[in-house]
Amino acid sequence: MRDTQRKGNIPVSQAIASFTQMGYDIVLLLTESASYDLLVDIGLEIKRIQVRYCSSNSVDLRRVHSNSK
């Protein structure tokens, strides 16, 4: 496995663990072509989540809004 893939897998798995501990259902994608890494079912909505690597061992969950239009 390439180091860059491993670096990307670590925060995704940490995010999955964090959202699971919060009681949310997680949807994992079968492809890597999407602009997000996973989906989180928060009850009334499904949120698209893009996870970024950071050098610390903590998970920082933020809501980021981008309007490209």
C-alpha positions as CSV (number, residue, x, y, z in Angstrom):
1,M,0.0,0.0,0.0
2,R,1.3,3.4,-0.8
3,D,2.1,5.8,2.0
4,T,-0.2,8.4,0.7
5,Q,-3.1,5.9,0.7
6,R,-2.2,4.9,4.3
7,K,-2.1,8.5,5.4
8,G,-5.6,9.0,3.9
9,N,-7.0,5.8,5.5
10,I,-6.1,6.8,9.0
11,P,-8.3,9.9,9.3
12,V,-11.1,8.2,7.5
13,S,-11.2,5.4,9.9
14,Q,-10.9,7.8,12.8
15,A,-13.9,9.8,11.4
16,I,-15.9,6.6,11.0
17,A,-15.2,5.7,14.7
18,S,-16.1,9.2,15.9
19,F,-19.4,9.3,14.0
20,T,-20.3,5.8,15.1
21,Q,-19.6,6.8,18.8
22,M,-22.0,9.7,18.2
23,G,-24.7,7.1,17.2
24,Y,-24.8,7.9,13.5
25,D,-25.0,5.4,10.7
26,I,-22.1,5.4,8.2
27,V,-22.3,4.7,4.5
28,L,-19.0,3.7,2.8
29,L,-18.3,4.4,-0.9
30,L,-17.2,1.7,-3.3
31,T,-15.3,4.1,-5.5
32,E,-12.8,6.9,-5.0
33,S,-14.1,9.1,-7.7
34,A,-16.5,11.1,-5.5
35,S,-15.6,14.4,-4.0
36,Y,-16.3,13.0,-0.5
37,D,-15.1,10.1,1.5
38,L,-18.3,8.8,3.3
39,L,-21.9,9.5,4.0
40,V,-23.3,10.0,7.5
41,D,-27.0,9.4,8.2
42,I,-27.9,11.8,11.0
43,G,-31.6,10.9,11.0
44,L,-33.4,13.5,8.8
45,E,-30.5,14.1,6.5
46,I,-27.6,12.3,4.9
47,K,-24.4,14.4,5.0
48,R,-21.5,14.0,2.6
49,I,-18.2,14.0,4.5
50,Q,-14.7,14.7,3.1
51,V,-11.9,13.8,5.5
52,R,-8.6,15.6,5.4
53,Y,-5.3,14.3,6.8
54,C,-3.7,16.2,9.7
55,S,-0.5,15.2,11.5
56,S,-2.1,15.0,15.0
57,N,-3.7,11.9,16.4
58,S,-7.0,13.7,17.1
59,V,-10.1,14.0,14.9
60,D,-11.4,17.5,14.4
61,L,-15.0,17.4,13.0
62,R,-16.1,20.5,11.3
63,R,-18.9,21.6,9.0
64,V,-17.4,23.2,5.9
65,H,-19.6,25.0,3.5
66,S,-18.4,25.8,0.0
67,N,-20.4,27.5,-2.7
68,S,-18.7,27.1,-6.1
69,K,-21.5,28.8,-8.0
